[in-house]
Each structure stands twice: as structure tokens, then as C-alpha cells.
Amino acid sequence: MSLRIIFMGTPEFSVPTLEGLKQAGHDIVAVYTQPPRPGGRRGLDLVKSPVHQAAELLGIPVFTPANFKDPEEREKFRALNADVAVVVAYGLLLPEAVLTGTRLGCYNGHASLLPRWRGAAPIQRAIMEGDEKTGMMVMQMEKGLDTGPVALTREVEIGENMTAGELHDKLMLVGARAMVEAMGKLEAGDLPLTPQPQEGVLYAAKIDKGETRIDFSKPGRDVHNHIRGLSPFPGAWFEAEINGRPERIKVLASEMREGRGQPGMVLDDALTVACGDGAVRLLKLQKAGGKPLAAADFLRGTPIPAGARLS
């Protein structure tokens, strides 16, 4: 026996789960994903999402509604006669007609230890807040934002220098294995659900461009967490005067260092920068339009000497 599954997801993060469910022998009757977006050279071509491309390779029908406001879209979903919908980073709010449109409901793979970090950016927020662990949870979806009961939890340690990109890649694989396990238990009628605690609720708001600038007046630990939590995208940044004019530079990796000085002052020739308390060493940087470079390589082309002030 296998489950008839509707899979709903969009980015690269979702692909291993789709592939894992298929390899486990489930019948993926349809894939729902975000519509193709402008991309490619100069943004002139429409680019299919990673999930869309993976589904086509697997020979699975793909649907790309802009939303589910149209009653015909809701009926099309229900008419698939699926046992369950699996949702991983789909990117659309699902109405009750979809949440109840399969025999067993909808199950979501969420990248946090709920109820901490409900919402859009749980990976980035966990690192920016300095959390030492996070995880993947399989939860049954309901109308509230990530409020449903939890079926399966897999914890993941967050290393001191781990970036959001590195954590993303780890959780992507952990989440795929967890969802395959959960659907196996669901098929066997052995997937107990546990309500989320009422205490400890935090919301992971979408990252706003206005919060990406580095504030060196904060403690070094906070600056370090800010940098790695926004790496590789959208990237934390500072301004430095290069050849007599201010230039914006992204920082993609850093580490904690000892040091004292005015916040933003470069303390040595290895890009150790003073913070409000302590210091950070900038390890990987990127100029606008350039490639990410290790600090030593970056400095060869863009000198930032000791004593310079980063704003």
C-alpha cells in the first residue's frame, strides 16, 4: 500500500522531500508550486521553480495557481482524491477548503522547534537570535500560522559559526527524512499528534532589507550572529570608503575575536573589527557585482587598512 499524496512546495529546500516521498513508493498524484517567475539573463525569461523542475523530471503533473480564491481551483484540488497533502515551503496561504480537501488533511515540514519561530524566516531568525539548536517538525496544518499539532520532531545543533545557508542545507535533508518517516507512520495508522505548548511562542518575521546593515555598536556576539544569520542571502553589509567614495560590502562569514576600539574600527590587517563589546573578524566578503572572496583575497584588491572605520 502507499498514500496518494499531493505535494506542495516551491524552493530547493522542498525538493529532497518530494524526491524522498517518491522513492518511498508513495503515489504523488500532483505537485503544486509557485508560478514561473522572471529570471535568467536580464530577467526576460520565465523560470520554473526548483520543485516544478524536479516534478517534471519525475513525470508528475504540476499545477501553478496564483492562489486558491477561485472555487474551480479548490474543486480541482479536491477532485484529485488524495489521501494527504504534504506542504514544504510552498509560499501560499492555504484556505480551509484546501486544508480539508484530502482524506487525512495537510502535513507541513517546518524548519524550527515549534512554537518557537513560527512564520516565514525560522532558519535566519534562529541564528540571528543566537539559538544553539533548532530542528524540523512535521505538523498537521490548521488555519492558524504554524499552530497545528506536531507529529514528529528532529533536532539539529547550530554550530557557533554556522551560517543560515549551511543550516538550510542540513535541515533540508533532515526534513526530507522526517517527512518520509511521518508519512510511513500515517499510512500505518500510527502517527500520534501532540498539541503545541502555549508558552514560548515566537514569530519569525520575513527578513526586511532595512535590517541587513551591520551595526558595529552592538556586542560582537550579536554582530556575528547577524552576519551568519543573513548569509548568503540577503547578506549583511557595511559601508567603507574605497578610493575616496563610500562602497557597500557584504559580509558572508565571520568569527568572534578579542579586541577593543571604537565600534567599526578595523583593528589589524586581517579585518578584525571592533564592536560595542569585543570584536569580530570578517572572513568572507563580496562587493556589489563581484564574487564572494576570502578576506585575504578581498584585501588584495580592496585594501581596508588597520585604523579604517566601517559604518
C-alpha positions as a Markdown table, in Angstrom:
| # | Residue | x | y | z |
|---|---|---|---|---|
| 1 | Met | 0.0 | 0.0 | 0.0 |
| 2 | Ser | 1.0 | 3.6 | -0.5 |
| 3 | Leu | -0.5 | 7.0 | 0.1 |
| 4 | Arg | -2.0 | 9.2 | -2.6 |
| 5 | Ile | -0.1 | 12.4 | -2.0 |
| 6 | Ile | -0.4 | 16.0 | -3.3 |
| 7 | Phe | 2.9 | 17.7 | -2.8 |
| 8 | Met | 3.0 | 21.5 | -2.4 |
| 9 | Gly | 6.4 | 23.3 | -2.3 |
| 10 | Thr | 8.5 | 25.7 | -4.3 |
| 11 | Pro | 12.2 | 26.3 | -3.5 |
| 12 | Glu | 15.2 | 24.0 | -3.5 |
| 13 | Phe | 14.5 | 23.3 | 0.2 |
| 14 | Ser | 11.4 | 21.3 | -0.8 |
| 15 | Val | 12.9 | 19.1 | -3.4 |
| 16 | Pro | 14.5 | 16.4 | -1.3 |
| 17 | Thr | 11.2 | 15.8 | 0.4 |
| 18 | Leu | 9.4 | 15.4 | -2.9 |
| 19 | Glu | 12.1 | 13.0 | -4.1 |
| 20 | Gly | 12.1 | 11.1 | -0.8 |
| 21 | Leu | 8.4 | 10.5 | -0.9 |
| 22 | Lys | 8.5 | 9.3 | -4.4 |
| 23 | Gln | 11.4 | 6.9 | -3.6 |
| 24 | Ala | 9.5 | 5.6 | -0.6 |
| 25 | Gly | 6.8 | 4.3 | -3.0 |
| 26 | His | 4.1 | 6.8 | -2.4 |
| 27 | Asp | 1.8 | 7.9 | -5.3 |
| 28 | Ile | 2.4 | 11.6 | -5.9 |
| 29 | Val | -0.7 | 12.4 | -7.8 |
| 30 | Ala | 0.1 | 16.1 | -8.3 |
| 31 | Val | 2.6 | 18.8 | -7.4 |
| 32 | Tyr | 1.5 | 22.4 | -6.6 |
| 33 | Thr | 4.2 | 25.1 | -6.8 |
| 34 | Gln | 4.5 | 28.8 | -7.3 |
| 35 | Pro | 4.1 | 30.0 | -10.9 |
| 36 | Pro | 7.2 | 30.6 | -13.0 |
| 37 | Arg | 8.9 | 33.9 | -12.3 |
| 38 | Pro | 11.0 | 36.3 | -14.4 |
| 39 | Gly | 14.7 | 35.3 | -14.3 |
| 40 | Gly | 17.5 | 34.1 | -16.5 |
| 41 | Arg | 19.6 | 36.7 | -18.3 |
| 42 | Arg | 18.3 | 40.2 | -17.6 |
| 43 | Gly | 15.1 | 38.7 | -16.1 |
| 44 | Leu | 13.5 | 38.3 | -19.5 |
| 45 | Asp | 12.8 | 34.5 | -19.3 |
| 46 | Leu | 10.2 | 32.8 | -17.1 |
| 47 | Val | 11.9 | 30.4 | -14.8 |
| 48 | Lys | 10.2 | 27.4 | -13.2 |
| 49 | Ser | 10.7 | 26.8 | -9.5 |
| 50 | Pro | 13.1 | 24.0 | -8.4 |
| 51 | Val | 10.1 | 21.9 | -7.3 |
| 52 | His | 8.4 | 22.4 | -10.7 |
| 53 | Gln | 11.6 | 21.2 | -12.5 |
| 54 | Ala | 12.0 | 18.2 | -10.2 |
| 55 | Ala | 8.4 | 17.2 | -10.6 |
| 56 | Glu | 8.7 | 17.3 | -14.4 |
| 57 | Leu | 11.7 | 15.0 | -14.2 |
| 58 | Leu | 9.7 | 12.6 | -12.1 |
| 59 | Gly | 6.8 | 12.7 | -14.5 |
| 60 | Ile | 4.3 | 14.2 | -12.0 |
| 61 | Pro | 1.6 | 16.6 | -13.1 |
| 62 | Val | 2.3 | 20.2 | -12.0 |
| 63 | Phe | -0.2 | 22.9 | -11.1 |
| 64 | Thr | 0.7 | 26.6 | -10.5 |
| 65 | Pro | -2.3 | 28.6 | -9.4 |
| 66 | Ala | -1.6 | 32.2 | -8.2 |
| 67 | Asn | -3.9 | 31.5 | -5.3 |
| 68 | Phe | -6.9 | 29.4 | -4.3 |
| 69 | Lys | -9.5 | 32.1 | -4.4 |
| 70 | Asp | -11.2 | 30.6 | -7.4 |
| 71 | Pro | -13.7 | 27.9 | -6.5 |
| 72 | Glu | -12.6 | 25.9 | -9.5 |
| 73 | Glu | -9.1 | 25.7 | -8.2 |
| 74 | Arg | -10.4 | 24.4 | -4.9 |
| 75 | Glu | -12.6 | 21.8 | -6.6 |
| 76 | Lys | -9.7 | 20.7 | -8.8 |
| 77 | Phe | -7.6 | 20.1 | -5.7 |
| 78 | Arg | -10.4 | 18.1 | -4.0 |
| 79 | Ala | -11.1 | 16.1 | -7.2 |
| 80 | Leu | -7.6 | 14.6 | -7.1 |
| 81 | Asn | -9.0 | 12.3 | -4.3 |
| 82 | Ala | -5.7 | 12.4 | -2.4 |
| 83 | Asp | -5.1 | 10.8 | 1.0 |
| 84 | Val | -3.0 | 13.6 | 2.2 |
| 85 | Ala | -1.2 | 16.9 | 1.2 |
| 86 | Val | 2.4 | 17.4 | 2.1 |
| 87 | Val | 3.5 | 21.1 | 2.3 |
| 88 | Val | 7.1 | 22.2 | 2.5 |
| 89 | Ala | 7.9 | 25.9 | 1.9 |
| 90 | Tyr | 5.0 | 26.3 | -0.6 |
| 91 | Gly | 4.7 | 30.1 | -0.2 |
| 92 | Leu | 0.9 | 30.5 | -0.3 |
| 93 | Leu | -1.6 | 30.6 | 2.5 |
| 94 | Leu | -4.0 | 27.7 | 2.2 |
| 95 | Pro | -7.7 | 28.2 | 2.7 |
| 96 | Glu | -9.8 | 25.8 | 4.8 |
| 97 | Ala | -11.1 | 24.2 | 1.6 |
| 98 | Val | -7.6 | 23.0 | 0.8 |
| 99 | Leu | -6.6 | 22.1 | 4.4 |
| 100 | Thr | -9.6 | 19.8 | 4.5 |
| 101 | Gly | -9.5 | 18.8 | 0.8 |
| 102 | Thr | -7.8 | 15.4 | 1.3 |
| 103 | Arg | -8.9 | 12.4 | 3.4 |
| 104 | Leu | -6.2 | 12.9 | 6.1 |
| 105 | Gly | -5.6 | 16.6 | 5.8 |
| 106 | Cys | -2.3 | 18.6 | 5.2 |
| 107 | Tyr | 1.0 | 18.0 | 6.9 |
| 108 | Asn | 3.7 | 20.6 | 6.9 |
| 109 | Gly | 7.5 | 20.3 | 7.2 |
| 110 | His | 8.6 | 23.4 | 9.3 |
| 111 | Ala | 12.2 | 24.4 | 10.0 |
| 112 | Ser | 12.1 | 25.2 | 13.7 |
| 113 | Leu | 11.2 | 23.8 | 17.1 |
| 114 | Leu | 7.7 | 25.0 | 17.4 |
| 115 | Pro | 6.2 | 27.0 | 18.9 |
| 116 | Arg | 9.5 | 28.9 | 18.6 |
| 117 | Trp | 9.9 | 30.7 | 15.3 |
| 118 | Arg | 6.5 | 30.3 | 13.6 |
| 119 | Gly | 6.4 | 32.1 | 10.3 |
| 120 | Ala | 8.4 | 32.9 | 7.2 |
| 121 | Ala | 12.1 | 33.0 | 8.2 |
| 122 | Pro | 12.7 | 30.5 | 11.0 |
| 123 | Ile | 16.2 | 29.5 | 9.9 |
| 124 | Gln | 17.6 | 33.0 | 9.7 |
| 125 | Arg | 15.8 | 34.1 | 13.0 |
| 126 | Ala | 17.2 | 31.2 | 15.0 |
| 127 | Ile | 20.8 | 32.1 | 14.1 |
| 128 | Met | 20.3 | 35.8 | 14.5 |
| 129 | Glu | 18.9 | 35.2 | 17.9 |
| 130 | Gly | 21.9 | 33.0 | 18.8 |
| 131 | Asp | 19.9 | 29.8 | 19.3 |
| 132 | Glu | 22.1 | 26.7 | 19.9 |
| 133 | Lys | 19.7 | 24.3 | 18.4 |
| 134 | Thr | 16.7 | 24.1 | 16.0 |
| 135 | Gly | 15.1 | 21.3 | 14.1 |
| 136 | Met | 12.5 | 20.1 | 11.6 |
| 137 | Met | 8.9 | 19.4 | 12.7 |
| 138 | Val | 6.2 | 17.6 | 10.9 |
| 139 | Met | 2.9 | 19.2 | 11.9 |
| 140 | Gln | -0.7 | 18.8 | 10.9 |
| 141 | Met | -1.8 | 22.1 | 9.4 |
| 142 | Glu | -4.8 | 24.2 | 10.6 |
| 143 | Lys | -6.0 | 27.7 | 9.9 |
| 144 | Gly | -3.5 | 29.4 | 12.3 |
| 145 | Leu | 0.0 | 30.3 | 11.3 |
| 146 | Asp | 2.1 | 27.2 | 12.1 |
| 147 | Thr | -0.2 | 26.4 | 15.1 |
| 148 | Gly | -1.1 | 22.8 | 14.4 |
| 149 | Pro | -0.3 | 19.7 | 16.5 |
| 150 | Val | 3.1 | 18.2 | 16.0 |
| 151 | Ala | 3.6 | 14.7 | 14.7 |
| 152 | Leu | 7.4 | 14.3 | 14.5 |
| 153 | Thr | 10.4 | 16.3 | 15.7 |
| 154 | Arg | 14.1 | 16.1 | 14.7 |
| 155 | Glu | 16.5 | 18.4 | 16.5 |
| 156 | Val | 19.6 | 19.9 | 14.9 |
| 157 | Glu | 22.5 | 21.6 | 16.6 |
| 158 | Ile | 23.6 | 25.1 | 15.4 |
| 159 | Gly | 27.3 | 25.4 | 15.3 |
| 160 | Glu | 28.9 | 28.6 | 16.6 |
| 161 | Asn | 29.9 | 29.8 | 13.1 |
| 162 | Met | 27.2 | 28.0 | 11.1 |
| 163 | Thr | 25.6 | 30.3 | 8.5 |
| 164 | Ala | 21.9 | 30.3 | 7.5 |
| 165 | Gly | 22.9 | 28.7 | 4.2 |
| 166 | Glu | 24.7 | 25.8 | 5.9 |
| 167 | Leu | 21.8 | 25.3 | 8.3 |
| 168 | His | 19.3 | 25.4 | 5.4 |
| 169 | Asp | 21.2 | 22.6 | 3.6 |
| 170 | Lys | 21.3 | 20.5 | 6.7 |
| 171 | Leu | 17.6 | 21.0 | 7.6 |
| 172 | Met | 16.6 | 20.3 | 4.0 |
| 173 | Leu | 17.9 | 16.7 | 4.3 |
| 174 | Val | 16.7 | 16.2 | 7.9 |
| 175 | Gly | 13.3 | 17.4 | 6.9 |
| 176 | Ala | 13.0 | 15.1 | 4.0 |
| 177 | Arg | 13.8 | 12.0 | 6.1 |
| 178 | Ala | 11.4 | 13.2 | 8.8 |
| 179 | Met | 8.5 | 13.6 | 6.4 |
| 180 | Val | 9.1 | 10.2 | 4.7 |
| 181 | Glu | 9.1 | 8.6 | 8.2 |
| 182 | Ala | 5.9 | 10.5 | 9.2 |
| 183 | Met | 4.1 | 9.5 | 6.1 |
| 184 | Gly | 5.1 | 5.9 | 6.7 |
| 185 | Lys | 3.6 | 6.1 | 10.1 |
| 186 | Leu | 0.5 | 7.9 | 8.8 |
| 187 | Glu | 0.0 | 5.1 | 6.3 |
| 188 | Ala | 0.2 | 2.6 | 9.1 |
| 189 | Gly | -2.2 | 4.5 | 11.2 |
| 190 | Asp | 0.4 | 5.2 | 13.8 |
| 191 | Leu | 1.2 | 8.9 | 13.7 |
| 192 | Pro | 0.2 | 10.5 | 17.1 |
| 193 | Leu | -0.3 | 14.2 | 17.3 |
| 194 | Thr | 0.8 | 16.4 | 20.2 |
| 195 | Pro | -0.6 | 20.0 | 20.6 |
| 196 | Gln | 2.0 | 22.7 | 20.7 |
| 197 | Pro | 2.7 | 24.3 | 24.1 |
| 198 | Gln | 1.1 | 27.7 | 24.8 |
| 199 | Glu | 4.4 | 29.1 | 26.2 |
| 200 | Gly | 7.4 | 30.0 | 24.2 |
| 201 | Val | 5.7 | 31.3 | 21.0 |
| 202 | Leu | 8.0 | 33.5 | 18.8 |
| 203 | Tyr | 7.3 | 34.7 | 15.3 |
| 204 | Ala | 10.0 | 34.6 | 12.6 |
| 205 | Ala | 9.1 | 37.7 | 10.5 |
| 206 | Lys | 10.3 | 37.8 | 6.9 |
| 207 | Ile | 13.7 | 39.4 | 6.6 |
| 208 | Asp | 13.4 | 43.1 | 5.8 |
| 209 | Lys | 16.1 | 44.9 | 3.8 |
| 210 | Gly | 16.1 | 47.6 | 6.4 |
| 211 | Glu | 17.6 | 45.3 | 9.0 |
| 212 | Thr | 20.5 | 44.0 | 6.9 |
| 213 | Arg | 23.0 | 46.8 | 7.7 |
| 214 | Ile | 25.6 | 45.8 | 10.3 |
| 215 | Asp | 25.6 | 47.8 | 13.5 |
| 216 | Phe | 29.1 | 47.5 | 14.9 |
| 217 | Ser | 27.9 | 49.4 | 18.1 |
| 218 | Lys | 26.2 | 46.1 | 19.2 |
| 219 | Pro | 28.1 | 43.4 | 21.1 |
| 220 | Gly | 30.4 | 41.3 | 19.0 |
| 221 | Arg | 28.3 | 38.2 | 19.6 |
| 222 | Asp | 25.2 | 40.0 | 18.2 |
| 223 | Val | 27.2 | 41.3 | 15.2 |
| 224 | His | 28.5 | 37.8 | 14.4 |
| 225 | Asn | 25.0 | 36.2 | 14.7 |
| 226 | His | 23.6 | 38.9 | 12.5 |
| 227 | Ile | 26.2 | 38.3 | 9.8 |
| 228 | Arg | 25.8 | 34.5 | 9.7 |
| 229 | Gly | 22.1 | 34.6 | 10.0 |
| 230 | Leu | 21.8 | 36.6 | 6.8 |
| 231 | Ser | 24.4 | 34.6 | 4.9 |
| 232 | Pro | 24.3 | 34.0 | 2.0 |
| 233 | Phe | 21.1 | 35.9 | 1.3 |
| 234 | Pro | 20.3 | 38.7 | 1.5 |
| 235 | Gly | 23.6 | 39.3 | 3.2 |
| 236 | Ala | 24.6 | 41.7 | 6.0 |
| 237 | Trp | 26.6 | 44.7 | 4.9 |
| 238 | Phe | 28.6 | 47.7 | 5.9 |
| 239 | Glu | 29.9 | 50.8 | 4.1 |
| 240 | Ala | 33.6 | 51.6 | 3.7 |
| 241 | Glu | 35.4 | 54.4 | 1.9 |
| 242 | Ile | 37.2 | 52.9 | -1.1 |
| 243 | Asn | 39.2 | 55.2 | -3.4 |
| 244 | Gly | 37.5 | 58.2 | -1.9 |
| 245 | Arg | 33.9 | 57.1 | -2.1 |
| 246 | Pro | 31.6 | 55.0 | 0.1 |
| 247 | Glu | 31.0 | 51.5 | -1.1 |
| 248 | Arg | 28.6 | 48.8 | 0.2 |
| 249 | Ile | 30.3 | 45.5 | 1.0 |
| 250 | Lys | 28.5 | 42.3 | 2.1 |
| 251 | Val | 29.9 | 40.0 | 4.8 |
| 252 | Leu | 29.2 | 36.3 | 4.3 |
| 253 | Ala | 31.2 | 34.8 | 7.1 |
| 254 | Ser | 32.8 | 36.0 | 10.4 |
| 255 | Glu | 34.2 | 34.7 | 13.7 |
| 256 | Met | 34.4 | 36.1 | 17.2 |
| 257 | Arg | 37.7 | 37.8 | 18.3 |
| 258 | Glu | 39.1 | 39.6 | 21.3 |
| 259 | Gly | 39.7 | 43.3 | 20.7 |
| 260 | Arg | 38.8 | 46.8 | 21.8 |
| 261 | Gly | 38.3 | 50.1 | 20.0 |
| 262 | Gln | 35.7 | 52.4 | 18.7 |
| 263 | Pro | 32.8 | 50.4 | 17.1 |
| 264 | Gly | 33.5 | 49.9 | 13.4 |
| 265 | Met | 37.3 | 50.5 | 13.7 |
| 266 | Val | 39.5 | 48.0 | 11.8 |
| 267 | Leu | 42.0 | 46.8 | 14.4 |
| 268 | Asp | 44.5 | 44.9 | 12.3 |
| 269 | Asp | 45.4 | 43.9 | 8.7 |
| 270 | Ala | 43.2 | 40.8 | 8.8 |
| 271 | Leu | 39.8 | 42.7 | 9.1 |
| 272 | Thr | 39.2 | 42.3 | 12.8 |
| 273 | Val | 36.6 | 45.0 | 13.6 |
| 274 | Ala | 35.8 | 46.5 | 17.0 |
| 275 | Cys | 32.3 | 46.2 | 18.2 |
| 276 | Gly | 30.4 | 47.7 | 21.1 |
| 277 | Asp | 31.8 | 44.8 | 23.2 |
| 278 | Gly | 34.6 | 42.7 | 21.8 |
| 279 | Ala | 35.3 | 42.3 | 18.1 |
| 280 | Val | 34.6 | 40.2 | 15.0 |
| 281 | Arg | 36.9 | 39.1 | 12.2 |
| 282 | Leu | 35.4 | 39.3 | 8.8 |
| 283 | Leu | 36.2 | 36.1 | 6.8 |
| 284 | Lys | 34.3 | 36.3 | 3.5 |
| 285 | Leu | 33.2 | 39.4 | 1.7 |
| 286 | Gln | 31.6 | 40.5 | -1.5 |
| 287 | Lys | 31.5 | 43.8 | -3.4 |
| 288 | Ala | 28.5 | 44.7 | -5.5 |
| 289 | Gly | 28.6 | 42.8 | -8.7 |
| 290 | Gly | 31.7 | 40.8 | -7.5 |
| 291 | Lys | 32.3 | 37.3 | -6.4 |
| 292 | Pro | 32.5 | 36.2 | -2.7 |
| 293 | Leu | 36.1 | 36.2 | -1.6 |
| 294 | Ala | 38.1 | 35.1 | 1.4 |
| 295 | Ala | 39.2 | 38.1 | 3.4 |
| 296 | Ala | 42.9 | 37.8 | 2.3 |
| 297 | Asp | 41.9 | 37.7 | -1.4 |
| 298 | Phe | 39.4 | 40.5 | -0.9 |
| 299 | Leu | 42.0 | 42.8 | 0.7 |
| 300 | Arg | 44.5 | 42.3 | -2.2 |
| 301 | Gly | 42.0 | 44.0 | -4.5 |
| 302 | Thr | 40.3 | 46.3 | -2.0 |
| 303 | Pro | 42.6 | 47.5 | 0.8 |
| 304 | Ile | 40.9 | 48.2 | 4.1 |
| 305 | Pro | 43.8 | 49.0 | 6.5 |
| 306 | Ala | 44.0 | 49.0 | 10.2 |
| 307 | Gly | 42.5 | 52.2 | 11.6 |
| 308 | Ala | 39.8 | 52.5 | 8.9 |
| 309 | Arg | 36.3 | 53.0 | 10.1 |
| 310 | Leu | 33.4 | 50.9 | 8.8 |
| 311 | Ser | 30.0 | 52.4 | 9.0 |
